[in-house]
């Protein structure tokens, strides 16, 4: 990546001017970055410093991917309009996308954000079941619209028609036992809703339980939970905004690790490699029921430019054979993290697959608050050393590694060596 010599303003000046955006926004790192350029797995700040991006899952095929940029600019220079007109792009994109799903998931709708896709899923579930009750995990995040924010306990207290359950990672034992205990948690939540006179509309689960600290084991926890919610007349909605598009390797979708069939699957973030593309794939009979009573029109969802971008992203993912490539990289990451865990006491449980990993930071002499402070210090230390990662989990004590899927072994080596440097500092 070539260094940029352009510096538009000092970081301190930009921080001061940023007050016009208000206090609700948050910045990463103890020394916020002013990024001005991206290329593949690298980003560059206004001072010309380069950083290995091991955090941002949105540019799934790399920052400023040339093929995606070309598709965007060519279509933007030709026609940009919405789905009330016929156009080849949107139909072809839906066909290509559906080809990546099991045959029962045969219909697509498009939005701009994962929040909108989840919001639409809730509307369809409520209309189809005639009920309102929803079940999510205890630190879930499903978006920022009013409807999905109130089912996102990581943001705020949930609404009265929502019940929260522990993620599978909180249950010990062999896979069958974990799946059974998770299903029992679903049953208890459903019982409580029904006791309050609230019928079950849906169980919505992030396929990788990202905000809960990650769980990607093949335990049939998803399948067993789906069976329990279907027995109550509810729908099973899988949020693949974080886990989709081969993020965990081997499959295109993280729910495919278990033998389950969702009623609806929401997507976002990586669909457009940074361009705002999102969508919902679902079983046709659900949408037919919804469509008999409501029309759905999203001015920008599924526009001609977004569809061109989405097609280019799929082309790039297929070009690198993403499920296989990510699986192979995941094995490489796993071996490296296992080695670190054996050498350094600060590393606790390691969870992940493909190119999505969480590492619990552990201080045996203190509490979870101290663990979170240590995790934050590692993240900031790595940033100062030129590698970007984040944190996750209900206590913020897990390191989150979630790079673009074009990561190669040399990038993993840089990531691991920088993490090891931080572990050595902590031990010293």
N, C-alpha and C positions, 0 to 999 in steps of 0.2 A: 504494500500500500504506500503510495507516495504521500509525503508530508505536505500539508497545506500551509502556505505562508500568510494567508489572510487571517486577520484578527479583527473582528468587527467591534468589539468593546471589551473592556476588562470584565472579569467575572464578577467583581464586587459591584461595578456599575450596573451590570445586568441584574444582579440580585436585588439591588435597590429599585430598579425600574419594574421588577417583577411584582411589586406590591399592587399594581393595577389588576392582577389576577385574583387577589383575595386570598384568605387564609386556608381555604379548603384543600388547595393543591399541596402535594408533598414532594420533596426532592429526595433523591438517593444520596447516600454517603455523607461523611462529616465534612468533606470539601466538595460541594456540588460540582458536577462536570458540565461544562459548556461544550457540547458536541457540535461539530460543524460538518463532519464527513463520515461516510460509511463505505466499506468495500468488503464484501464477503463476510468473514467472521471478525473483521476489524472495524473499530470506530476511532475517530480522531477528534481531539478537542481543539479549542481556539488557539492553544499554545503550540500545536503541532505534536502533542504527545499521543502515541498510539496505545490502544487498549484492546486486548483480546476479549471479545464479547462472549462470555459463557453464561449469559443470563437471559437474553431477549429471544423469546420464542416466536415473536411476530415475524421477523425476517427469516422465515423458515428455510428459504433457499438462498439466504445470504443478503446482507445489506446491498441495496442498489443493484440487484441482479440484472445484468444487461438484457437478458431475454424478456424479463418482466417489464423493465423500463421501456423497451422497444414496443412491446404490445400495448402498453398504456398510452404512449405518445402517439403511436400510429392511429389507434382508435379514437383518441381524444381529438386528433386533427381531422377525423373523418365524420364522426357523428357521436353525440352523447345524448341519449334520450332514454325513456323509461319503458316499462313492460306493458304499457297500453298499446304499443305498436308491435307488430311482428318483427322479429329480428333473429337471424341465425345464431348469433353469439349466445344468447341466454338459453335457447333450446339445446344447443350443443353442449354448453357448460353443464346444464342439468343432467343430460344424458351421460356425459363423461363422469360426473360426480357420482351418480347413482350406480355406475358400473363398479365402483369401489365398495359398495355395500352389499350385504346379504339380500337375496331377491325379495324378501318380504318388505323391505324398506324401499319403496318404489316411486315416491313423489317428493319433489323439492320445492321449497319456497325460499326467497332470498330477502335479506335485510342488510343493514349496514354494519351492525354491531352484534356481538354475542348477547348483549343485554336485550336487544330487540328480539333476537331469535328465542331466547328463553321466555320473554314476555309473551310472544306469540304462542309458544308451547303451552303456557299456563292458560291462555285464553281458550285454546283448542281443547285442553284437558277438562276445563270447567264446563265448556259447552257440551262435550261428548258425555261426560259422566253426570252432569247436573249437580255436581258437588263442588266443595271449595277446599276441603282439607288437604294439606300438603305436608310431606315429610322430607327433611333434609338432614345432612350431618351437622355436627355441633359447631364447626368452624367454617362452614361452607361459604363460598362466594359465588353468586350466580349473576351478578350484574347490578346496574345502577338505576334502572327505571323504578318507579314507585312499587310496582308489583313484585319485581325480583329483589329489590333491596330489602323488602320486608320478609323475604325468605332466605336472607343472607346473614346468618348470625355473626359472621366475621366483621360486618359493618355496624350492626346495632341489634337491639332486642327485636326478636321476631314478632310477627302479628299473631293475634289469638287463634287463627285458623292453621297455624304452623306448629309442628312438633319436631324437635331435634333429637338425633340419635348419635351414639358414638360411631366413629369410622371403624372399619374392620381392623385397622392397625392397633386398636386398643384391646383386642381380644387375643389372648395367648392360646397356644395349642396347635395341633395339626390342621391342615386346610379345611377338612370337613367340620371340625369343631368351630373354627373361626366363622365359616359360612353359616353354621347353625345358630351361633350366638348373635351374629349380625341379623339374621332373619327374625330371631326372637325379639330383638330391639325394634325391628319394624312392626312386629305384631303388637308390642306394648304401646308404641306410639299410636298405632291405628286404634287400639282399644280405648286409649285415652281420648282421642278425637271423637270416636263414636259415642263414648259415655257423655260427652258434652253436646251431643246432637249434631256433630259436624261430620258429614260423610267424606269419604276419601276420594279426592280427585287424582292425586299423583304422588309418586315417590320420585324425586329428582336427585340424581347423584352425579357428581363430577366423576368421570370414569377413572381418574387417577387420584382422587381425593387430595388435590394439590394444596388447598388451603389448610387441610387437616394434617399436613406433614407428609403426604404421599403414601399411597398403598397401591402396588401394581402386581401383587402376587396372583397367581392362577389358583384360586381357592373355590371358585363357583359362588363366592359371596354375592356377586351381582345377579347371577341366575337364581339363586335361592331367594334373594330379596324380591326379585321380579315376580317369582311364583306367589309369594305371600301377598304382594300388593294386588296382583291380578285376582287372587281369590277374594279380595275385598271389593272388587269392582273398579279399582283404580288403574291408572296407567303408569307405565315405567318410562321415565324420561331420562336420557343419558346426556349429560353436558360434556361434549368433546372439545370445548373451546381450548382447554389446556392439553388434553391427551391425544387429540386427533391428528390426522395426516402423518401417521407412522412415527409419532413422537417416541413411543416406547419400543419400536422395532417389531419385526416379525409380521405384524398385521398393519393394515391402514388405520384401524381404530382400536383404541385401548380396550373397549368393551369386549372385543373379540377374544381376549384371553380366557374368558369364561364362556360357557355354552349357554348364551342368552340371546334373546331377540327383543330389543327395545321397541316400544311403540313409537317413540320419537327420538331423534338425535339432533342436538343443536351444535353449531360450529361457529367459529369466528376467528379473530386474530390472524392465524397463519394463512387463511384462505387467500388473502390478497398480498401477502409478503410486505405489509405496511399500508397498502391501500385498504380503505374500509369496506371489506366484503365479509358477510356472514350469512348464515342460512339455517334452515331446518329441513331435515329429511325425515319422512314419516310414512306410516302405512296409509295407503290411499283412502281406506274407508273412514278414517278419522277426519281427513280433510274434506271428504265429500259431505260428511255430516255438518262440519263447520261451515262449508261453503253454501249449504242450503239456506243458512240463516244470515250469514255475513259475507260481504265482499272484503277482500284485503288488498290494499294498494299502498305501496311504499315508494315514494317518488324516486328515491335513489337506490333502493334495494333491487339488485338485478339489472342495473342500467348497462348500456352497451359497453362502456369502458370497464366497469367492474367485471363484467363477464369475460372480456378479453384478458384482463389481468388474471382472473381465476383460471382460465384455460392455460395461460402461460405458466402459472405456478404448478398446475398439474403436469404440464409437459416437463418442467424441470425436476419435479419429484420423481416422475417416471424415468427420466434420463439417468438419474443417479441410483435408480432402483431403491428408493428410500427405505422400504421395510427391511431389506437385506442389509443395506449399508448401515442403517441405524442399529440394527441388531448386532452387527459386527463391532461397531464402535462401542456399543453398550458393554460387550464382553471385555473390551480393552479397558474401559473406564472401571468396570467392576473389579478386575484384577488389581488395578492400580490403587483403588480405594481400599480394598481388602488389605493390601500391604501396609498402607498408612494406618489403618485401624489397629493392626497388630503391633505397630511401632510406637503409637502415640496415645497416651491416656485421655487426651482431650477429645478424641473421636469415639463416639458411642455407636449407636446403631446406624447402619448404612442401608438405605432403601432406594430402589430404583430399577430401571430397565431402559435400554436404548440410550437416548440422550436426555433423560430426566432423572435427576438424583437428588435425594435429601440426605444430609449427614447430620445426625444429632450431635451437638456439642455438649460435652459432659465435664462438669467439675465435681469430682467425688466429694470434695470437702465443703460444698455449698449447695444452694438451692437453684430452682429453675430460673429465677431472676438473674442470678449470677451466670447461669448458662447462656441466657439471652445476651447479656453484656459481652461475654466472650465471643459469641457468634457474631455480634455486631463488630467487635474489634477485628475479627478475622476478615470479615467482608471489607472493612475499611482498609485494613492492611494490604489485602490483595488488590484493591483499587489503586492504592498508592504505588503498588508494584506493577500495575498495568494489566490486571485481569479483573473482569467484572463478573461477580456472582451476586446472589441475594440471600434473603432469609425466608423462612416459612414456619408453619406450625402455630398452634394456638398460643404458645408461650414465646414464639419468635426465636427459639433456640436451635433451629435446624438450618443448615446451609443449603441453599437452593442452587442447583446447577441445571441449566436449561438452555443450552446454546442453539444457534442455528443448526439445521440438520446437515449442513455441508462441512461440519467439523471433521477433521482428519486426525490421524494418530499424532502428528507433530503438535497439533493444537491441544490434544489431551495431555501430552507430555508437558507442555508449557503450563497448563492449568494445574496439573498435579505437583509439579516442582514448586510453583508459587504457593500452593496450599501447604506443602511440606515446610516451606520457609516459615510460614506463620505458626505451624505446629512447633517448630524448633524454638521460636521466640517465646511461645507460651511455656514450654518446658524449661527454658532457661530462667 
